[in-house]
Amino acid sequence: MNFDLTEEQRAIADLAYEFAQKKVKPLRFEYDEKEEYPVQVLEEMRKVDLFGLWLPEAYGGVGGGVATLCAAIEQLARVDAAITMPVATSALGAMPILLYATDEQRSRWMPDIASGRKLAAFAITEPEAGSDATAQKTTAKADGDHYVIDGAKHYCSSGGISDLYVVFASTNPAKGARGITAFVVDKDTPGFTLGKKEKKLGIKANPTYELHFEGCRVPAANRLGGEGFGLFVLQETFDYSRPGVAAQAVGIAQGAIDETVPYLRARKQFGQSVASFQAISHRLAELAAKVEAARALTYRVARGMDSTLLPAVAAAVANKTQVRQELKKLQTARWTKESAMAKLFASDTAFETAQECINLCGGIGFMRDFPVEKFMRDAKVTQIYEGTNHIQKNEIAAHLIKEYAG
Ligand SMILES: Cc1cc2nc3c(=O)[nH]c(=O)nc-3n(C[C@H](O)[C@H](O)[C@H](O)COP(=O)(O)OP(=O)(O)OC[C@H]3O[C@@H](n4cnc5c(N)ncnc54)[C@H](O)[C@@H]3O)c2cc1C
């Protein structure tokens, strides 16, 4: 039961869960083992509008905002976070476009993203620029009405199956963090190629790729925001996208519990159901309480964001302005601290829950034909991507300490 959702959001959550049960669950073991993406599922996801749920109606979306996106991601991840990941990664790629695109750019990209005809992805991380995203080595040099991008990104989720990559590059290396700029790069742009595909611990069905840029000419019209604004694009994107990771984590944790409790009820040892042992049932109770707390925090943050994001989007569409400009008019504070809290708490809860579910189930929990070990492997990355949990703590602490300054 989720008391934090509107009736419409609950209906969308139910639809997402039913979709995942029908179309994803039958594939999850096979594609986890094969470490391949079942591309046929993308078409099924398009048919039920999973990509446009949160995007503005003006571009063919459902207009639901971040809370609606979270409701869908949670229910999808409850079944399988890897195959359903393009919903989350396309939202991550679309977020900087939503926030920073001009009216013309929104009209150019949003209808395709909202319909799922094109999937967006996000590429900031480089071999030497991880937690310190400002250490970008990829460069973008202005050349007439184009920029020429050279360099490499790594660990790009949904790589290869995505169409529009939001790529960060330094337009002025001498300026360091203030010299970074964001661009939308179409997958078919000459000079853009995929590199190594990673072999991973979890979310194995989702392809994680290196991206290479060699003399990759991108139209200046594809620049998001001004030159040197890349760091703001990055930070504000994460403010709005991290509740999505939190929702994914809540879904994974719930999925682990969903598989564990029926097994514990049915499993008999010493002549009784193992669920009746207090050591087991109390641990379950603790985990269930944490998952509910993570869910409550996630939706509280998502709803709070929507209270300004949705009016800002409507104003930007009506005034043909940038969403970010409209947000600035409406809002006094950013969501960095709350968003980081949701991601930190939910992802730690997901990993703790899934790995404890293995303990509670005993030997079968360790076996690959029982899904709980997969939930644990998939939970791990929620503590790492969109900023490791050390980085979330840094951000929370920095804001907290500032709040108490004189
Ligand atoms: C499966 C997967 C998918 C990903 N998908 C994407 C994607 O789609 N797009 C994208 O751009 N990136 C993606 N990433 C990259 C991800 O965001 C980075 O891996 C993450 O930000 C950490 O960077 P790093 O791996 O370089 O670790 P490092 O920055 O090298 O960190 C190493 C360790 O040091 C700690 N650390 C670093 N700095 C500090 C500090 N200041 N204070 C305290 N501790 C610190 C870290 O927490 C970590 O424990 C993905 C990663 C994975 C694993």
The ligand as a Gaussian input file, in Angstrom:
#p B3LYP/6-31G(d) Opt

LIG

0 1
 C       26.775000      -0.023000     -13.579000
 C       27.118000       1.428000     -13.646000
 C       26.389000       2.270000     -14.472000
 C       26.724000       3.620000     -14.565000
 N       26.011000       4.417000     -15.419000
 C       26.451000       5.685000     -15.656000
 C       25.850000       6.493000     -16.670000
 O       24.851000       6.106000     -17.304000
 N       26.390000       7.697000     -16.940000
 C       27.468000       8.175000     -16.273000
 O       27.926000       9.283000     -16.574000
 N       28.063000       7.442000     -15.290000
 C       27.579000       6.218000     -14.977000
 N       28.171000       5.455000     -13.992000
 C       29.334000       6.000000     -13.293000
 C       29.093000       6.293000     -11.817000
 O       28.316000       7.441000     -11.646000
 C       30.495000       6.400000     -11.168000
 O       31.029000       5.092000     -11.164000
 C       30.439000       6.977000      -9.769000
 O       30.091000       8.336000      -9.798000
 C       31.792000       6.822000      -9.026000
 O       32.860000       7.217000      -9.813000
 P       34.110000       6.219000      -9.932000
 O       33.584000       4.886000     -10.318000
 O       35.111000       6.840000     -10.812000
 O       34.679000       6.092000      -8.458000
 P       35.774000       7.046000      -7.783000
 O       35.363000       8.463000      -7.921000
 O       37.123000       6.650000      -8.275000
 O       35.634000       6.643000      -6.254000
 C       36.381000       5.610000      -5.628000
 C       36.005000       5.616000      -4.146000
 O       36.374000       6.858000      -3.542000
 C       35.240000       7.460000      -2.930000
 N       35.356000       8.905000      -3.049000
 C       35.712000       9.630000      -4.145000
 N       35.696000      10.927000      -3.871000
 C       35.326000      11.052000      -2.578000
 C       35.119000      12.150000      -1.706000
 N       35.286000      13.417000      -2.110000
 N       34.725000      11.886000      -0.434000
 C       34.537000      10.608000       0.002000
 N       34.731000       9.527000      -0.781000
 C       35.107000       9.754000      -2.044000
 C       34.056000       6.910000      -3.708000
 O       32.856000       7.002000      -2.959000
 C       34.498000       5.473000      -3.932000
 O       34.259000       4.715000      -2.770000
 C       27.808000       4.127000     -13.806000
 C       28.506000       3.288000     -12.951000
 C       28.172000       1.955000     -12.854000
 C       28.953000       1.075000     -11.920000

